Amino acid sequence: MAGNDGTTTRRCILAGIAALLAVLSPDCDTARAEDKPPISKDIVVTLLGTGAPMPSPTRFGPATLVQVGGLNLLFDAGRGVTVRLFQLGLSSGKGIDAVFLTHYHSDHVAGLPDLWMTGYIFGPFGSRAKAMRLWGPSDGTTAPSGVAKIAKGLAEAFSDDVLIRQADEQIPAAATQIEVHDFHGDRVVFDEAGVRVTAFAVDHGDLIKPSVGYRIDYGARSVTISGDTKFDENLIRHATGTDLLIHEVFAMSEQLAKLPQLRPVAAHHTSPEEAGMVFSRVKPKLAAYSHIVLLGTEVRELLSRTQSTYQGPLEAGEDLMRFTIGDRVVATRWQPELRKYPD
């Protein structure tokens, strides 16, 4: 009887796993992405979230996936990042090689607990076997960095989940760890598999420091992500010559611009006209907006205002918009009705 009971138990487990996969699969993109992208000389960039703090069903929180050199690198982890990864058929756990934060505003880290915990759960959406690697800027003092405090806080806040899943689901302890990498100043912060990530300070306001952007170089290809910033000469210096420049923008109507409550917020960001000046000086093959804030205005006006100071190629980013950086930069829009990119 004992042997039969063991066989029955194993069959139940296997049946449960099969049922889980059957339930999950229909929700995934039919043309599933691989957990590890094929190694190519090109860079593939996907805007997982192009929004800001305001909750939106169409623009999730800031998050950008860069697939390069056989690695999946995630820049910021805003609201809904695990959902967007799941739409691509990409695991939030074993599919992500490194996470980089630009700064510690809530909209850039709101999805991080979900990414971390979903990543260590068993299933095609998780199954991480080792620590989540997390990079973030420090202020250069001896005080704990923001990224170190986040890692410690997550471990404390969700210790019950960790302990229960380790005991109940046999999740390996290593999978629940967060490996912290903090840094200060303009420097190369990641150099693996021919992929070099350079962090550089940007001006998001006197009270919002540290705040950085990132440039990712691979062979002759590159992409630069501005992070949240005002018009900034340091960004222009580091982004010059990049193939793709992904830049934040804050645009509002003339009527709303008169409200004193909004002036300090606008002062922390880049207007369409200022962004156009940045693009004109950097001269990327393609400029694209993400972290798009539109108050009392529309995308059409955003583009028109930008074109008053910049006449080059420009895209207003959308969630799941994808850019392939080769000899030229090609933008592809996600087809939500088909749950895939065009063939």
C-alpha positions, -999 to 999 in steps of 0.1 A, spaced: 0 0 0 29 24 8 43 20 -27 9 26 -42 4 57 -21 37 70 -33 28 64 -69 -5 81 -64 11 111 -48 36 115 -76 8 112 -102 -11 139 -84 19 162 -84 25 157 -121 -11 162 -128 -11 194 -108 19 207 -127 3 198 -161 -29 215 -150 -9 246 -140 9 249 -173 -24 243 -192 -40 272 -173 -11 295 -178 -3 289 -214 -33 304 -231 -26 338 -215 10 339 -229 19 353 -263 15 326 -288 50 335 -302 67 330 -269 101 347 -262 129 326 -250 141 331 -214 176 337 -229 177 357 -261 198 343 -289 232 359 -291 232 385 -319 252 416 -327 220 436 -325 203 450 -294 165 445 -288 148 470 -265 112 466 -253 93 493 -234 75 473 -207 60 504 -191 59 539 -205 38 556 -177 44 575 -145 29 575 -110 -7 579 -122 -24 544 -125 -31 536 -161 -44 504 -178 -25 512 -210 7 528 -196 23 507 -169 50 519 -146 85 527 -160 104 496 -171 126 489 -200 139 455 -211 173 454 -230 181 421 -246 218 421 -256 246 396 -258 224 367 -247 214 387 -216 181 401 -204 187 434 -185 158 453 -169 160 490 -162 135 501 -135 107 480 -123 75 500 -123 39 489 -117 29 458 -137 64 448 -149 57 411 -142 25 412 -163 44 427 -193 71 401 -190 45 374 -189 29 388 -220 62 383 -238 65 348 -224 96 358 -204 101 346 -169 103 371 -141 129 349 -124 153 329 -146 147 352 -175 161 383 -159 199 385 -155 202 419 -138 179 448 -126 191 484 -127 173 512 -109 176 549 -120 164 563 -86 141 555 -58 108 572 -66 78 549 -60 68 546 -97 102 532 -106 103 505 -79 66 497 -72 69 465 -93 101 453 -77 86 433 -48 64 415 -73 93 408 -97 114 395 -68 88 372 -52 71 360 -85 106 353 -97 113 326 -71 79 309 -73 78 276 -92 64 279 -128 72 292 -162 68 328 -149 94 323 -121 117 294 -111 147 316 -104 175 294 -89 198 321 -76 197 356 -62 181 385 -80 209 409 -89 200 445 -83 220 477 -91 212 512 -79 230 545 -72 243 557 -38 250 592 -25 287 583 -19 284 586 19 288 558 44 250 556 49 233 526 34 224 531 -2 188 532 -14 192 498 -31 206 483 1 177 496 21 152 483 -4 168 448 -4 168 447 34 133 460 37 119 435 12 136 407 31 120 418 64 86 428 50 81 395 32 100 371 54 69 351 61 64 344 23 100 334 20 99 310 50 66 295 40 76 288 4 109 274 14 92 249 37 61 242 18 73 244 -19 110 236 -14 120 269 -29 159 271 -27 171 297 -3 194 312 -29 164 321 -51 150 343 -24 181 364 -20 188 399 -34 224 405 -45 230 442 -41 254 463 -62 255 500 -54 277 526 -70 285 563 -70 294 587 -97 297 583 -135 312 549 -142 308 515 -158 287 495 -134 283 462 -154 306 445 -179 297 410 -189 295 390 -221 307 420 -241 279 442 -227 290 474 -209 265 494 -188 276 529 -179 257 549 -152 258 587 -152 242 613 -130 212 633 -142 194 663 -127 160 653 -113 160 681 -88 180 691 -57 160 668 -34 160 638 -57 196 625 -55 211 602 -65 194 599 -98 210 583 -129 206 574 -165 222 544 -182 240 538 -215 243 502 -227 270 495 -253 275 462 -272 301 463 -300 291 491 -323 255 492 -310 241 513 -281 210 525 -263 208 553 -237 180 555 -211 176 590 -196 159 581 -163 140 610 -148 157 643 -155 155 679 -163 174 692 -193 209 679 -185 243 685 -201 257 654 -185 231 633 -202 239 649 -235 276 642 -230 270 605 -223 243 599 -249 261 616 -278 265 591 -307 240 566 -292 218 547 -317 186 549 -296 179 575 -270 149 568 -247 140 599 -229 114 610 -203 89 638 -210 64 660 -191 39 679 -211 8 698 -199 -16 723 -213 -11 761 -209 -41 762 -185 -27 735 -162 8 750 -163 -7 780 -144 -15 758 -113 11 764 -86 8 728 -74 21 715 -107 50 738 -112 74 720 -88 66 687 -105 72 701 -140 105 716 -128 118 681 -121 112 669 -157 119 677 -193 94 696 -215 89 685 -252 108 715 -264 137 708 -241 137 672 -251 139 682 -287 170 703 -280 186 672 -263 178 651 -294 192 677 -317 225 677 -299 228 639 -293 217 630 -329 206 595 -322 194 573 -351 161 573 -333 147 592 -303 118 577 -283 97 589 -254 90 568 -223 79 578 -188 53 600 -207 33 624 -186 5 641 -205 -17 665 -185 -44 682 -205 -27 674 -238 -23 645 -262 4 626 -280 -1 645 -312 6 678 -295 36 662 -277 52 653 -310 44 687 -325 60 706 -297 91 684 -299 94 690 -336 96 727 -329 132 721 -318 140 687 -334 133 675 -369 148 640 -366 132 605 -363 110 603 -332 86 578 -316 62 583 -288 67 551 -269 39 527 -261 38 497 -237 55 467 -254 68 488 -283 100 471 -294 132 486 -310 157 465 -329 191 482 -331 211 470 -360 225 490 -389 194 511 -383 168 513 -355 135 497 -363 104 503 -341 77 476 -339 43 480 -322 27 452 -302 -6 440 -316 -28 435 -285 -57 419 -305 -33 392 -317 -11 392 -285 21 393 -306 43 415 -328 36 416 -366 53 388 -385 
